[in-house]
Amino acid sequence: MSETRRWRTSSYSSSEGQCVEVAVGIESVGIRDTKDRHGGELDVRAAAWPALLEQLGR
């Protein structure tokens, strides 16, 4: 991961830390837990991101 990531949390998130953050990059999208920001992240290819969102929305 050589690119600098700008992490964002949904404006619908509560302040209780029960959400995830995403960072959209050129080649991938990072996903991490707001309760453990240094605990690692899931890296998804940018081309696969729309399909992942569709599956999660079901």
C-alpha distance matrix in Angstrom:
0.0 3.8 5.7 8.0 9.0 12.8 13.9 17.3 20.1 23.0 26.1 28.0 26.3 28.7 28.4 28.8 25.0 25.4 22.7 19.0 16.6 14.4 11.8 12.2 9.8 11.1 9.9 9.3 10.7 9.8 13.1 14.3 17.8 19.4 21.5 18.7 15.8 14.6 15.4 12.2 11.0 11.7 9.3 11.9 12.1 13.5 16.6 17.3 17.0 20.6 22.0 20.4 21.9 25.2 25.4 24.7 27.4 30.0
3.8 0.0 3.8 6.6 9.1 12.8 14.9 18.4 21.6 24.5 27.4 29.6 28.2 30.6 30.1 30.8 27.2 27.9 25.1 21.5 18.7 16.4 13.2 13.3 10.4 11.1 10.9 11.3 13.0 12.5 15.9 17.1 20.5 21.6 23.9 21.2 17.9 16.8 18.2 15.3 14.3 15.2 12.8 14.9 14.5 15.2 18.4 19.7 19.3 22.8 24.5 23.2 24.5 27.7 28.3 27.6 30.1 32.9
5.7 3.8 0.0 3.8 6.2 9.7 12.3 15.6 19.0 21.7 24.4 26.9 25.7 28.3 28.0 29.1 25.6 26.4 23.4 19.8 16.6 14.1 10.6 10.3 7.4 8.6 9.5 9.9 11.1 11.1 14.6 16.1 19.6 20.3 23.0 20.8 17.3 16.9 18.6 15.8 14.3 15.1 12.6 14.2 13.8 13.6 17.0 18.5 17.6 20.8 23.0 21.8 22.6 25.9 26.9 26.1 28.2 31.2
8.0 6.6 3.8 0.0 3.8 6.8 9.6 13.1 16.6 19.6 22.0 24.7 23.4 25.8 25.1 26.4 23.1 24.3 21.4 18.1 14.7 12.7 9.3 10.1 8.3 10.5 12.1 11.7 11.7 11.0 14.0 14.9 17.9 18.0 20.8 18.8 15.1 15.1 17.4 15.2 13.9 15.4 13.6 15.6 15.8 15.3 18.9 20.2 18.6 21.6 24.0 22.5 22.8 26.3 27.4 26.1 28.0 31.2
9.0 9.1 6.2 3.8 0.0 3.8 6.1 9.5 12.9 15.9 18.5 21.0 19.8 22.2 21.9 23.2 19.9 20.9 17.8 14.5 11.0 9.0 5.6 7.2 6.8 10.1 11.6 10.2 9.1 8.2 10.8 11.8 14.8 14.8 17.9 16.4 12.8 13.6 15.7 13.5 11.7 13.1 11.6 13.5 14.3 13.5 17.3 18.1 15.9 18.9 21.4 19.6 19.6 23.2 24.3 22.8 24.5 27.8
12.8 12.8 9.7 6.8 3.8 0.0 3.8 6.6 10.3 13.1 15.3 18.1 17.1 19.6 19.3 21.1 18.1 19.4 16.3 13.4 9.7 8.1 5.4 7.4 8.4 11.9 13.9 12.4 10.4 9.6 11.3 12.1 14.5 13.8 17.1 16.4 12.8 14.5 16.8 15.2 13.4 14.8 13.8 15.3 16.3 14.9 18.6 19.2 16.5 18.9 21.7 20.0 19.2 22.8 24.2 22.4 23.6 27.2
13.9 14.9 12.3 9.6 6.1 3.8 0.0 3.8 7.0 10.3 12.8 15.2 13.8 16.2 16.0 17.5 14.5 15.6 12.5 9.7 6.0 5.4 4.5 7.8 10.1 13.8 15.2 12.8 10.0 8.3 8.7 9.0 11.0 10.1 13.7 13.4 10.1 12.5 14.5 13.2 11.3 12.9 12.8 14.4 16.2 15.1 18.7 18.6 15.6 17.9 20.5 18.2 17.2 20.9 22.0 19.8 21.1 24.6
17.3 18.4 15.6 13.1 9.5 6.6 3.8 0.0 3.8 6.7 9.0 11.6 10.7 13.4 13.7 15.7 13.2 14.0 10.8 8.7 5.3 5.4 6.2 8.8 12.0 15.5 17.0 14.5 11.3 10.2 9.7 10.1 11.3 10.1 13.9 14.5 11.9 15.0 16.6 15.6 13.5 14.5 14.8 15.6 17.5 15.9 19.2 18.9 15.4 17.0 19.7 17.5 15.8 19.3 20.7 18.2 19.0 22.6
20.1 21.6 19.0 16.6 12.9 10.3 7.0 3.8 0.0 3.8 6.4 8.3 6.9 9.8 10.6 12.5 10.2 10.7 7.6 6.6 4.7 6.7 9.1 11.6 15.1 18.6 19.7 16.9 13.2 11.9 10.1 10.0 10.0 8.5 12.1 13.7 12.0 15.5 16.6 16.2 14.2 15.1 16.1 16.9 19.2 17.8 20.7 19.9 16.2 17.4 19.8 17.3 15.1 18.5 19.7 16.7 17.2 20.7
23.0 24.5 21.7 19.6 15.9 13.1 10.3 6.7 3.8 0.0 3.8 5.2 5.4 9.0 11.0 13.0 11.6 11.3 8.3 8.3 7.5 8.8 11.4 13.2 16.9 20.0 21.2 18.4 14.8 14.2 12.3 12.7 12.5 11.2 14.6 16.6 15.4 19.0 19.7 19.2 16.9 17.2 18.1 18.1 20.2 18.5 21.0 20.0 16.2 16.6 18.9 16.7 13.9 16.9 18.4 15.4 15.0 18.7
26.1 27.4 24.4 22.0 18.5 15.3 12.8 9.0 6.4 3.8 0.0 3.8 5.5 8.2 10.2 13.0 12.6 12.8 10.7 11.5 10.8 12.3 14.6 16.2 19.8 22.8 24.4 21.9 18.3 17.8 15.9 16.0 15.4 13.5 16.5 19.0 17.8 21.5 22.6 22.5 20.4 20.9 21.8 21.9 23.8 21.9 24.2 23.4 19.6 19.6 22.1 20.1 17.1 19.6 21.3 18.3 17.4 21.0
28.0 29.6 26.9 24.7 21.0 18.1 15.2 11.6 8.3 5.2 3.8 0.0 3.8 6.6 9.7 11.8 11.8 11.1 9.5 11.3 11.9 13.7 16.6 18.2 21.9 24.9 26.1 23.2 19.6 18.9 16.5 16.5 15.3 13.8 16.3 19.2 18.8 22.5 23.0 23.0 21.0 21.2 22.6 22.4 24.6 22.9 25.0 23.6 19.9 19.6 21.6 19.5 16.3 18.5 19.8 16.5 15.4 18.6
26.3 28.2 25.7 23.4 19.8 17.1 13.8 10.7 6.9 5.4 5.5 3.8 0.0 3.8 6.6 8.3 8.0 7.6 6.3 8.6 9.8 12.5 15.6 17.9 21.5 24.9 25.7 22.6 18.8 17.5 14.7 13.9 12.2 10.4 12.6 15.6 15.5 19.3 19.7 20.2 18.5 19.2 21.0 21.4 24.1 22.9 25.3 23.7 20.0 20.4 22.1 19.5 16.8 19.4 20.1 16.6 16.2 19.4
28.7 30.6 28.3 25.8 22.2 19.6 16.2 13.4 9.8 9.0 8.2 6.6 3.8 0.0 3.8 5.4 6.7 7.0 7.7 10.8 12.3 15.5 18.6 21.2 24.7 28.2 29.0 25.8 22.0 20.2 17.2 15.8 13.3 10.9 12.1 15.7 16.2 19.9 20.3 21.4 20.4 21.5 23.7 24.4 27.3 26.3 28.8 27.1 23.5 24.0 25.5 22.7 20.1 22.6 23.0 19.3 19.0 21.8
28.4 30.1 28.0 25.1 21.9 19.3 16.0 13.7 10.6 11.0 10.2 9.7 6.6 3.8 0.0 3.8 5.6 7.8 9.0 11.7 12.8 16.3 19.0 22.1 25.3 28.9 29.9 26.7 23.0 20.8 18.0 15.9 13.2 10.1 10.7 14.3 14.8 18.4 19.2 20.8 20.3 22.0 24.3 25.6 28.6 27.8 30.6 29.0 25.5 26.4 28.0 25.1 22.8 25.6 25.9 22.2 22.3 25.1
28.8 30.8 29.1 26.4 23.2 21.1 17.5 15.7 12.5 13.0 13.0 11.8 8.3 5.4 3.8 0.0 3.8 5.7 8.3 11.5 13.5 17.2 20.2 23.4 26.6 30.2 30.7 27.3 23.6 21.1 17.9 15.4 12.1 9.5 9.0 12.7 14.2 17.6 17.8 19.8 19.6 21.3 24.1 25.5 28.8 28.5 31.2 29.2 25.9 27.0 28.1 24.9 23.0 25.7 25.4 21.6 22.1 24.6
25.0 27.2 25.6 23.1 19.9 18.1 14.5 13.2 10.2 11.6 12.6 11.8 8.0 6.7 5.6 3.8 0.0 3.8 5.7 8.2 10.3 14.0 17.0 20.3 23.3 27.0 27.3 23.8 20.2 17.5 14.3 11.6 8.3 5.7 5.6 9.3 10.6 14.1 14.2 16.0 15.8 17.6 20.4 22.1 25.4 25.3 28.1 26.2 23.0 24.5 25.6 22.2 20.7 23.6 23.3 19.6 20.6 23.2
25.4 27.9 26.4 24.3 20.9 19.4 15.6 14.0 10.7 11.3 12.8 11.1 7.6 7.0 7.8 5.7 3.8 0.0 3.8 7.2 10.3 13.7 17.2 20.1 23.3 26.8 26.8 23.2 19.5 17.1 13.5 11.3 8.0 7.1 7.2 10.5 12.2 15.5 14.9 16.2 15.5 16.6 19.5 20.7 24.1 24.1 26.6 24.3 21.2 22.5 23.2 19.7 18.2 20.9 20.2 16.5 17.5 19.8
22.7 25.1 23.4 21.4 17.8 16.3 12.5 10.8 7.6 8.3 10.7 9.5 6.3 7.7 9.0 8.3 5.7 3.8 0.0 3.8 6.9 10.1 13.7 16.5 19.8 23.2 23.3 19.7 16.0 13.8 10.3 8.8 6.4 6.0 8.0 10.6 11.1 14.7 14.2 14.7 13.3 14.1 16.6 17.5 20.8 20.5 23.0 20.9 17.7 19.0 20.0 16.7 15.0 18.0 17.7 14.1 15.2 18.0
19.0 21.5 19.8 18.1 14.5 13.4 9.7 8.7 6.6 8.3 11.5 11.3 8.6 10.8 11.7 11.5 8.2 7.2 3.8 0.0 3.8 6.7 10.3 13.1 16.2 19.7 19.6 16.0 12.4 10.1 6.6 5.5 4.6 5.4 8.4 9.7 9.3 12.6 12.3 12.0 10.0 10.7 13.0 14.1 17.3 17.2 19.9 18.0 14.8 16.6 17.8 14.5 13.3 16.7 16.5 13.3 14.9 17.9
16.6 18.7 16.6 14.7 11.0 9.7 6.0 5.3 4.7 7.5 10.8 11.9 9.8 12.3 12.8 13.5 10.3 10.3 6.9 3.8 0.0 3.8 6.9 10.1 13.2 16.8 17.2 13.9 10.2 8.0 5.7 5.4 6.4 6.3 10.0 10.6 8.8 12.1 12.7 11.8 9.6 10.6 11.9 13.2 15.9 15.4 18.5 17.2 14.0 16.1 17.9 14.9 13.7 17.4 17.9 15.1 16.5 19.9
14.4 16.4 14.1 12.7 9.0 8.1 5.4 5.4 6.7 8.8 12.3 13.7 12.5 15.5 16.3 17.2 14.0 13.7 10.1 6.7 3.8 0.0 3.8 6.4 9.6 13.1 13.6 10.4 6.7 5.4 4.6 6.7 9.1 9.9 13.5 13.4 11.1 13.7 14.2 12.4 9.4 9.5 9.7 10.4 12.7 11.8 15.0 14.2 10.9 13.2 15.4 12.9 12.0 15.7 16.6 14.4 16.0 19.4
11.8 13.2 10.6 9.3 5.6 5.4 4.5 6.2 9.1 11.4 14.6 16.6 15.6 18.6 19.0 20.2 17.0 17.2 13.7 10.3 6.9 3.8 0.0 3.8 6.4 10.1 11.1 8.5 5.6 5.0 6.7 8.8 11.9 12.4 15.9 15.2 12.2 14.2 15.3 13.0 10.1 10.5 9.5 10.4 11.8 10.6 14.2 14.3 11.5 14.1 16.6 14.7 14.1 17.8 19.0 17.3 18.9 22.3
12.2 13.3 10.3 10.1 7.2 7.4 7.8 8.8 11.6 13.2 16.2 18.2 17.9 21.2 22.1 23.4 20.3 20.1 16.5 13.1 10.1 6.4 3.8 0.0 3.8 7.0 8.4 6.5 4.5 6.5 9.0 11.9 15.1 15.9 19.5 18.8 15.9 17.6 18.5 15.8 12.6 12.0 9.9 9.6 9.9 7.8 11.3 12.1 9.5 11.9 14.8 13.7 13.3 16.6 18.3 17.3 18.6 22.0
9.8 10.4 7.4 8.3 6.8 8.4 10.1 12.0 15.1 16.9 19.8 21.9 21.5 24.7 25.3 26.6 23.3 23.3 19.8 16.2 13.2 9.6 6.4 3.8 0.0 3.8 5.6 5.2 5.6 7.8 11.2 14.0 17.6 18.6 21.9 20.7 17.5 18.5 19.5 16.5 13.6 13.0 10.1 10.0 9.3 7.4 11.0 12.6 11.0 13.7 16.4 15.7 15.9 19.1 20.6 20.1 21.7 24.8
11.1 11.1 8.6 10.5 10.1 11.9 13.8 15.5 18.6 20.0 22.8 24.9 24.9 28.2 28.9 30.2 27.0 26.8 23.2 19.7 16.8 13.1 10.1 7.0 3.8 0.0 3.8 5.9 8.1 10.9 14.4 17.5 21.1 22.3 25.6 24.2 21.1 21.9 22.7 19.5 16.5 15.4 12.1 11.2 9.2 7.1 9.8 12.4 11.7 14.1 16.7 16.7 17.3 20.0 21.7 21.8 23.3 26.2
9.9 10.9 9.5 12.1 11.6 13.9 15.2 17.0 19.7 21.2 24.4 26.1 25.7 29.0 29.9 30.7 27.3 26.8 23.3 19.6 17.2 13.6 11.1 8.4 5.6 3.8 0.0 3.8 7.3 10.1 13.6 16.8 20.6 22.4 25.4 23.8 21.0 21.4 21.7 18.1 15.1 13.5 9.8 8.7 6.1 5.3 7.8 10.1 10.4 13.2 15.1 15.1 16.5 19.0 20.2 20.6 22.5 25.1
9.3 11.3 9.9 11.7 10.2 12.4 12.8 14.5 16.9 18.4 21.9 23.2 22.6 25.8 26.7 27.3 23.8 23.2 19.7 16.0 13.9 10.4 8.5 6.5 5.2 5.9 3.8 0.0 3.8 6.5 9.9 13.2 16.9 18.9 21.9 20.4 17.8 18.5 18.5 15.0 11.7 9.9 6.4 5.4 4.3 4.3 7.8 8.7 8.1 11.6 13.3 12.4 13.8 16.7 17.6 17.6 19.8 22.4
10.7 13.0 11.1 11.7 9.1 10.4 10.0 11.3 13.2 14.8 18.3 19.6 18.8 22.0 23.0 23.6 20.2 19.5 16.0 12.4 10.2 6.7 5.6 4.5 5.6 8.1 7.3 3.8 0.0 3.8 6.6 10.2 13.7 15.6 18.7 17.6 15.1 16.5 16.5 13.3 9.8 8.2 5.8 5.2 6.3 5.7 9.3 9.1 7.1 10.5 12.5 10.8 11.5 14.9 15.8 15.1 17.2 20.1
9.8 12.5 11.1 11.0 8.2 9.6 8.3 10.2 11.9 14.2 17.8 18.9 17.5 20.2 20.8 21.1 17.5 17.1 13.8 10.1 8.0 5.4 5.0 6.5 7.8 10.9 10.1 6.5 3.8 0.0 3.8 6.7 10.5 12.4 15.3 13.9 11.5 12.7 12.7 9.7 6.2 5.7 4.6 6.4 8.8 9.3 12.7 11.9 9.9 13.3 14.9 12.4 13.1 16.7 17.0 15.6 18.0 20.9
13.1 15.9 14.6 14.0 10.8 11.3 8.7 9.7 10.1 12.3 15.9 16.5 14.7 17.2 18.0 17.9 14.3 13.5 10.3 6.6 5.7 4.6 6.7 9.0 11.2 14.4 13.6 9.9 6.6 3.8 0.0 3.8 7.2 9.6 12.4 11.5 9.8 11.7 11.2 8.9 5.5 5.1 6.4 8.0 11.2 11.8 14.8 13.1 10.7 13.7 14.8 11.7 12.0 15.6 15.5 13.4 15.9 18.8
14.3 17.1 16.1 14.9 11.8 12.1 9.0 10.1 10.0 12.7 16.0 16.5 13.9 15.8 15.9 15.4 11.6 11.3 8.8 5.5 5.4 6.7 8.8 11.9 14.0 17.5 16.8 13.2 10.2 6.7 3.8 0.0 3.8 6.4 8.8 7.7 6.3 8.6 8.0 6.7 4.7 6.4 9.0 11.3 14.7 15.5 18.5 16.8 14.4 17.3 18.2 14.8 14.9 18.6 18.0 15.5 18.0 20.7
17.8 20.5 19.6 17.9 14.8 14.5 11.0 11.3 10.0 12.5 15.4 15.3 12.2 13.3 13.2 12.1 8.3 8.0 6.4 4.6 6.4 9.1 11.9 15.1 17.6 21.1 20.6 16.9 13.7 10.5 7.2 3.8 0.0 3.8 5.4 5.5 5.9 8.8 8.0 8.4 7.7 9.5 12.5 14.7 18.2 18.9 21.8 19.7 17.2 19.6 20.4 16.8 16.5 19.9 19.1 16.0 18.3 20.9
19.4 21.6 20.3 18.0 14.8 13.8 10.1 10.1 8.5 11.2 13.5 13.8 10.4 10.9 10.1 9.5 5.7 7.1 6.0 5.4 6.3 9.9 12.4 15.9 18.6 22.3 22.4 18.9 15.6 12.4 9.6 6.4 3.8 0.0 3.8 5.5 5.4 9.1 9.6 10.8 10.5 12.8 15.4 17.5 20.8 21.0 24.1 22.4 19.5 21.7 22.9 19.5 18.6 22.0 21.7 18.4 20.1 23.0
21.5 23.9 23.0 20.8 17.9 17.1 13.7 13.9 12.1 14.6 16.5 16.3 12.6 12.1 10.7 9.0 5.6 7.2 8.0 8.4 10.0 13.5 15.9 19.5 21.9 25.6 25.4 21.9 18.7 15.3 12.4 8.8 5.4 3.8 0.0 3.8 6.2 9.0 8.9 11.2 12.0 14.5 17.6 20.0 23.5 24.1 27.1 25.1 22.5 24.7 25.6 22.0 21.3 24.6 23.8 20.4 22.3 24.8
18.7 21.2 20.8 18.8 16.4 16.4 13.4 14.5 13.7 16.6 19.0 19.2 15.6 15.7 14.3 12.7 9.3 10.5 10.6 9.7 10.6 13.4 15.2 18.8 20.7 24.2 23.8 20.4 17.6 13.9 11.5 7.7 5.5 5.5 3.8 0.0 3.8 5.5 5.2 7.9 9.6 12.6 15.7 18.6 22.0 23.1 26.2 24.4 22.1 24.8 25.6 22.0 21.9 25.3 24.4 21.4 23.7 26.2
15.8 17.9 17.3 15.1 12.8 12.8 10.1 11.9 12.0 15.4 17.8 18.8 15.5 16.2 14.8 14.2 10.6 12.2 11.1 9.3 8.8 11.1 12.2 15.9 17.5 21.1 21.0 17.8 15.1 11.5 9.8 6.3 5.9 5.4 6.2 3.8 0.0 3.8 5.6 6.9 8.1 11.5 13.8 16.9 20.0 20.8 24.1 22.8 20.4 23.3 24.5 21.2 21.1 24.7 24.2 21.4 23.7 26.5
14.6 16.8 16.9 15.1 13.6 14.5 12.5 15.0 15.5 19.0 21.5 22.5 19.3 19.9 18.4 17.6 14.1 15.5 14.7 12.6 12.1 13.7 14.2 17.6 18.5 21.9 21.4 18.5 16.5 12.7 11.7 8.6 8.8 9.1 9.0 5.5 3.8 0.0 3.8 5.6 8.2 11.9 14.1 17.7 20.6 21.9 25.3 24.0 22.1 25.4 26.4 23.1 23.5 27.1 26.4 23.9 26.5 29.1
15.4 18.2 18.6 17.4 15.7 16.8 14.5 16.6 16.6 19.7 22.6 23.0 19.7 20.3 19.2 17.8 14.2 14.9 14.2 12.3 12.7 14.2 15.3 18.5 19.5 22.7 21.7 18.5 16.5 12.7 11.2 8.0 8.0 9.6 8.9 5.2 5.6 3.8 0.0 3.8 7.0 10.3 13.2 16.6 19.9 21.6 24.7 23.0 21.4 24.6 25.1 21.6 22.4 25.8 24.6 22.1 25.0 27.3
12.2 15.3 15.8 15.2 13.5 15.2 13.2 15.6 16.2 19.2 22.5 23.0 20.2 21.4 20.8 19.8 16.0 16.2 14.7 12.0 11.8 12.4 13.0 15.8 16.5 19.5 18.1 15.0 13.3 9.7 8.9 6.7 8.4 10.8 11.2 7.9 6.9 5.6 3.8 0.0 3.7 7.1 9.6 13.2 16.3 18.2 21.3 19.7 18.4 21.8 22.3 19.0 20.2 23.6 22.5 20.5 23.5 25.8
11.0 14.3 14.3 13.9 11.7 13.4 11.3 13.5 14.2 16.9 20.4 21.0 18.5 20.4 20.3 19.6 15.8 15.5 13.3 10.0 9.6 9.4 10.1 12.6 13.6 16.5 15.1 11.7 9.8 6.2 5.5 4.7 7.7 10.5 12.0 9.6 8.1 8.2 7.0 3.7 0.0 3.8 6.3 9.7 13.0 14.7 17.7 16.1 14.6 18.1 18.7 15.5 16.6 20.1 19.3 17.4 20.4 22.8
11.7 15.2 15.1 15.4 13.1 14.8 12.9 14.5 15.1 17.2 20.9 21.2 19.2 21.5 22.0 21.3 17.6 16.6 14.1 10.7 10.6 9.5 10.5 12.0 13.0 15.4 13.5 9.9 8.2 5.7 5.1 6.4 9.5 12.8 14.5 12.6 11.5 11.9 10.3 7.1 3.8 0.0 3.8 6.5 10.1 12.2 14.8 12.8 11.7 15.2 15.3 12.2 13.9 17.2 16.2 14.8 18.0 20.2
9.3 12.8 12.6 13.6 11.6 13.8 12.8 14.8 16.1 18.1 21.8 22.6 21.0 23.7 24.3 24.1 20.4 19.5 16.6 13.0 11.9 9.7 9.5 9.9 10.1 12.1 9.8 6.4 5.8 4.6 6.4 9.0 12.5 15.4 17.6 15.7 13.8 14.1 13.2 9.6 6.3 3.8 0.0 3.8 6.7 9.1 11.8 10.5 9.9 13.7 14.2 11.8 13.8 16.9 16.5 15.7 18.8 21.1
11.9 14.9 14.2 15.6 13.5 15.3 14.4 15.6 16.9 18.1 21.9 22.4 21.4 24.4 25.6 25.5 22.1 20.7 17.5 14.1 13.2 10.4 10.4 9.6 10.0 11.2 8.7 5.4 5.2 6.4 8.0 11.3 14.7 17.5 20.0 18.6 16.9 17.7 16.6 13.2 9.7 6.5 3.8 0.0 3.8 6.2 8.3 6.7 6.5 10.3 10.6 8.7 11.1 13.9 13.7 13.7 16.5 18.7
12.1 14.5 13.8 15.8 14.3 16.3 16.2 17.5 19.2 20.2 23.8 24.6 24.1 27.3 28.6 28.8 25.4 24.1 20.8 17.3 15.9 12.7 11.8 9.9 9.3 9.2 6.1 4.3 6.3 8.8 11.2 14.7 18.2 20.8 23.5 22.0 20.0 20.6 19.9 16.3 13.0 10.1 6.7 3.8 0.0 3.8 5.4 5.3 6.5 9.9 10.5 10.0 12.4 14.7 15.1 15.8 18.3 20.3
13.5 15.2 13.6 15.3 13.5 14.9 15.1 15.9 17.8 18.5 21.9 22.9 22.9 26.3 27.8 28.5 25.3 24.1 20.5 17.2 15.4 11.8 10.6 7.8 7.4 7.1 5.3 4.3 5.7 9.3 11.8 15.5 18.9 21.0 24.1 23.1 20.8 21.9 21.6 18.2 14.7 12.2 9.1 6.2 3.8 0.0 3.8 5.4 5.2 8.0 9.9 10.0 11.4 13.7 15.1 15.7 17.5 19.9
16.6 18.4 17.0 18.9 17.3 18.6 18.7 19.2 20.7 21.0 24.2 25.0 25.3 28.8 30.6 31.2 28.1 26.6 23.0 19.9 18.5 15.0 14.2 11.3 11.0 9.8 7.8 7.8 9.3 12.7 14.8 18.5 21.8 24.1 27.1 26.2 24.1 25.3 24.7 21.3 17.7 14.8 11.8 8.3 5.4 3.8 0.0 3.8 5.7 7.1 8.3 9.7 11.5 12.8 14.2 15.7 17.3 19.3
17.3 19.7 18.5 20.2 18.1 19.2 18.6 18.9 19.9 20.0 23.4 23.6 23.7 27.1 29.0 29.2 26.2 24.3 20.9 18.0 17.2 14.2 14.3 12.1 12.6 12.4 10.1 8.7 9.1 11.9 13.1 16.8 19.7 22.4 25.1 24.4 22.8 24.0 23.0 19.7 16.1 12.8 10.5 6.7 5.3 5.4 3.8 0.0 3.8 5.8 5.5 6.3 8.9 10.2 10.9 12.5 14.5 16.2
17.0 19.3 17.6 18.6 15.9 16.5 15.6 15.4 16.2 16.2 19.6 19.9 20.0 23.5 25.5 25.9 23.0 21.2 17.7 14.8 14.0 10.9 11.5 9.5 11.0 11.7 10.4 8.1 7.1 9.9 10.7 14.4 17.2 19.5 22.5 22.1 20.4 22.1 21.4 18.4 14.6 11.7 9.9 6.5 6.5 5.2 5.7 3.8 0.0 3.8 5.5 5.1 6.3 8.7 10.0 10.6 12.3 14.8
20.6 22.8 20.8 21.6 18.9 18.9 17.9 17.0 17.4 16.6 19.6 19.6 20.4 24.0 26.4 27.0 24.5 22.5 19.0 16.6 16.1 13.2 14.1 11.9 13.7 14.1 13.2 11.6 10.5 13.3 13.7 17.3 19.6 21.7 24.7 24.8 23.3 25.4 24.6 21.8 18.1 15.2 13.7 10.3 9.9 8.0 7.1 5.8 3.8 0.0 3.8 5.4 5.2 6.2 8.7 10.0 10.6 12.9
22.0 24.5 23.0 24.0 21.4 21.7 20.5 19.7 19.8 18.9 22.1 21.6 22.1 25.5 28.0 28.1 25.6 23.2 20.0 17.8 17.9 15.4 16.6 14.8 16.4 16.7 15.1 13.3 12.5 14.9 14.8 18.2 20.4 22.9 25.6 25.6 24.5 26.4 25.1 22.3 18.7 15.3 14.2 10.6 10.5 9.9 8.3 5.5 5.5 3.8 0.0 3.8 5.5 5.0 6.2 8.7 9.9 11.2
20.4 23.2 21.8 22.5 19.6 20.0 18.2 17.5 17.3 16.7 20.1 19.5 19.5 22.7 25.1 24.9 22.2 19.7 16.7 14.5 14.9 12.9 14.7 13.7 15.7 16.7 15.1 12.4 10.8 12.4 11.7 14.8 16.8 19.5 22.0 22.0 21.2 23.1 21.6 19.0 15.5 12.2 11.8 8.7 10.0 10.0 9.7 6.3 5.1 5.4 3.8 0.0 3.8 5.4 5.2 6.2 8.6 10.3
21.9 24.5 22.6 22.8 19.6 19.2 17.2 15.8 15.1 13.9 17.1 16.3 16.8 20.1 22.8 23.0 20.7 18.2 15.0 13.3 13.7 12.0 14.1 13.3 15.9 17.3 16.5 13.8 11.5 13.1 12.0 14.9 16.5 18.6 21.3 21.9 21.1 23.5 22.4 20.2 16.6 13.9 13.8 11.1 12.4 11.4 11.5 8.9 6.3 5.2 5.5 3.8 0.0 3.8 5.5 5.1 6.1 8.9
25.2 27.7 25.9 26.3 23.2 22.8 20.9 19.3 18.5 16.9 19.6 18.5 19.4 22.6 25.6 25.7 23.6 20.9 18.0 16.7 17.4 15.7 17.8 16.6 19.1 20.0 19.0 16.7 14.9 16.7 15.6 18.6 19.9 22.0 24.6 25.3 24.7 27.1 25.8 23.6 20.1 17.2 16.9 13.9 14.7 13.7 12.8 10.2 8.7 6.2 5.0 5.4 3.8 0.0 3.8 5.5 5.2 6.8
25.4 28.3 26.9 27.4 24.3 24.2 22.0 20.7 19.7 18.4 21.3 19.8 20.1 23.0 25.9 25.4 23.3 20.2 17.7 16.5 17.9 16.6 19.0 18.3 20.6 21.7 20.2 17.6 15.8 17.0 15.5 18.0 19.1 21.7 23.8 24.4 24.2 26.4 24.6 22.5 19.3 16.2 16.5 13.7 15.1 15.1 14.2 10.9 10.0 8.7 6.2 5.2 5.5 3.8 0.0 3.8 5.4 5.5
24.7 27.6 26.1 26.1 22.8 22.4 19.8 18.2 16.7 15.4 18.3 16.5 16.6 19.3 22.2 21.6 19.6 16.5 14.1 13.3 15.1 14.4 17.3 17.3 20.1 21.8 20.6 17.6 15.1 15.6 13.4 15.5 16.0 18.4 20.4 21.4 21.4 23.9 22.1 20.5 17.4 14.8 15.7 13.7 15.8 15.7 15.7 12.5 10.6 10.0 8.7 6.2 5.1 5.5 3.8 0.0 3.8 5.5
27.4 30.1 28.2 28.0 24.5 23.6 21.1 19.0 17.2 15.0 17.4 15.4 16.2 19.0 22.3 22.1 20.6 17.5 15.2 14.9 16.5 16.0 18.9 18.6 21.7 23.3 22.5 19.8 17.2 18.0 15.9 18.0 18.3 20.1 22.3 23.7 23.7 26.5 25.0 23.5 20.4 18.0 18.8 16.5 18.3 17.5 17.3 14.5 12.3 10.6 9.9 8.6 6.1 5.2 5.4 3.8 0.0 3.8
30.0 32.9 31.2 31.2 27.8 27.2 24.6 22.6 20.7 18.7 21.0 18.6 19.4 21.8 25.1 24.6 23.2 19.8 18.0 17.9 19.9 19.4 22.3 22.0 24.8 26.2 25.1 22.4 20.1 20.9 18.8 20.7 20.9 23.0 24.8 26.2 26.5 29.1 27.3 25.8 22.8 20.2 21.1 18.7 20.3 19.9 19.3 16.2 14.8 12.9 11.2 10.3 8.9 6.8 5.5 5.5 3.8 0.0
